[in-house]
Amino acid sequence: MPHLLSRVLPRRAARAAKSSRERTWKHLPPLLRLLILTQLAFNVGFFAVLPFLAEHLGTAIGMAGWTVGLVLGLRTFSQQGLFVVGGWLVDRYGVRPLVLTGCGLRIAGFGWLGFAEATWSVIGAVLLIGFAAALFSPAVESEAARQAVLWEEAGHGSRTRVLALFSAAGQAGAFVGPLLGGLLLAVDFRTACLAGAAVFVLVLAGHARLMPQHIPGRVRTREGGGARLVLRNRRFLALCCAYGAYLLAYNQLYLALPDEVERATGSQTPLSWLFALSSLLVVCAQLPVTRWAGDRLDLRRSMAAGLLLIAGGFTVVAAALPADRTGLVGLLPAAGYVVLLTLGQMLVVPAARAWVPDLAEDGRLGLYTGALSSVSGLIVLVGSSATGALLDLGLPPAVPWLALAAVPALAVALIPPPTDAVRAARQP
């Protein structure tokens, strides 16, 4: 695997990516730097705890498998499902109150989870952890998108480059967090929870000191009717459906991919290497990929290219399955899927986030940012249930992967045509 990583991420490309990140970072205003570092810290604290929650609930507490699944599902719902509520609150009360409140709730939730033993107590803790993210994540993401647009309008470059750096910071946190959590688990799960809480204490203190009381140019809305605006905005809903197809494909890292890795190697141990490969690709290659796409593609074409790459990843596995190869050779199609999925992600995510400000009404960016996550999350919920049923039908192994390949491929037709503002959102 180290040889594979060295081929995928050669030293020259890594140096170029670092140089690109440094050039972009140097020109960013302090508020954007704070938001990007916040995304990094959020994911370090989150992934230091949550990847180890299922094993803790099943072994240390002794919960049944269905109860563990319920707890994990409730956490996801309390976060993704309520993003739209958090976004609405951001538009109404501003970024600073939502970030500070969310960090406070996340600290309380991690502390509670570390000491929770009864089922009701665990559920309460994970609901609090999820709701905290539903408050601070739409605040940080919507303000990062707004500041990226201002950065672009000031002539510094494409907004997608800023949002690519935002995504790379999140992936860096997702890579470091489990490593930190794994070290802390040598003590116990409670220590990992308290360390995660400590990260959010630092974020809370940093934002209390550095986040402006009033962000210039940000419009707050006191009017209702936000849900009706979203539901009437067909272009935005089409974007949500296309983005939901990407998220459904990404979710197969946790659903279809483990089955394929188990088939090829008889173990799920290689999964950690494949997840590390995905994170390292984003950290090292996100900005170069975004720069390349900005020179050649508008946001619609960038999303379309990303979805087609993702479809290609599923097709690679489907084409290799009839040979039924095992061992390292049998694992190569899964690695190809991860690489193509991640390359597609690097095109789709910054483009979708950059598009939202052009589709949202004035003063509603938080609502639309939250709605993007909530609507696409609902698509993933329904689609994942269908995927699970498809995998259990006993069909030829290639059939589910071909069906999954069709989802992002067909979603290309759902991407709305670009507005004039979107056409202009390109690398100069």
Phi, psi and omega in degrees: 000320175303323178294323178297315179298322182292331177284320183288322183239074181298159186298323181297318179294322180295319178294321179295320179297317180297316179298319179296317178298317182295320179295316179294315183299321185297329184266358182283144174290161184303322182295318179294322177298318179298317181295321180292317177295328177297316179299319177300310183294320178306312185286328174300310180295319182293310186280355171286344186241305194295325179299340184257004185291316184300315180295321179297316181293322183282324185261306184288320182264334177083030179286150174290158183302319182292328179290320176300315178299320179296315180299315180295321178294321178295323178296316180297317180296316182294343179261288185298317184295334183257008177304322182295327176292314177300319178297319178297320179293325177299315179298328185275320188244349177101171186285310187303311180299323182288321178294314181295317179295315180298318178296319178299317178292323179294320177300313179297320182294316178294320177298317179296315182299324181297333182251356183286136178231324178282153182301315182298326180289319177297315180299316178300318181294315183288328174296320179294319178298315180293317181295326177302315179294327178294343175270306189277331184293313176299327179296311182291316183293318181292320179289325175298318179295318181295316179294327178295322177296316178298321179297319178293316182294335176281358176087019182274345182141184184290142176298330182296333179293320178294315181289334173293319177295323176299315179294318180297321178297319177297319179292325176298319176295322178293336178278317183285323185306307179298327177295316177296314180298320179298321177294318183288333178295343174298335173273287172186173182295325180300320179298319177298318179298316181292326176293319176299319176298321181297323177300318181286336171297317178295319178296317179300313180296319180297317180287325177299329182269320191257333182288126181298145175297322177228124180270119183304135175086350181280128182261128175260146180243139176250002184274152176269197176080014182298318182297322179293322178299315181296314183292335178273348184272089186295324180297318180293317179296325176295320176298318178300319180294317178295318179292325176296325176297319175298313182296323177297318177295317180296326180295342179290348170302333184252354184240295183279321183299316179302323177296319181291320178296319177297318179296318186283326189239349183075011181205158175258008179303319180298345179304319182298323177293321180291321176296319178296320177301316180298313181296317181294324177299315181294315182298317187271331189244355185301309183292317175300320178296317180295319178297316178299314181294322181296330178285339191236336192232143166278181186295323180295313180293327178296316178295318180298316179297319179297316180295323179291324175298318179297316176301321177297325178298315177296322181295324178302314180293316181300320181291330183273339187298321180302333179287339176054044179281152181232178181075203182299319179297319179293338180276342184300319177300322177297320177296321176298319176301314181297317180296312181293322176299317183291320175298319176297318177302319182293338175271320188285312191295307178298324180295315180297315180294325179290334183283327188304315181301333179280342181260346184269145174289159179303133179080005183241015185297321178299315179300314182290323177297316177294321181294326177302316179289317185291314181294314179292328176296323177295321176299318179296320180300311180292315183294324179292323176298317179294321180295317178300318178295321180296320180291336182268359186281351181075025178286165172307139189305329183287337187297310178301323180290325175292321177297319178293325177296327182291332185296303178293329179297315179289331181294340177303323181291341182277343184295127183290155175295148184286147170279174178299322180295321180292321179299329182280346184279066183229162176295123181288000000 
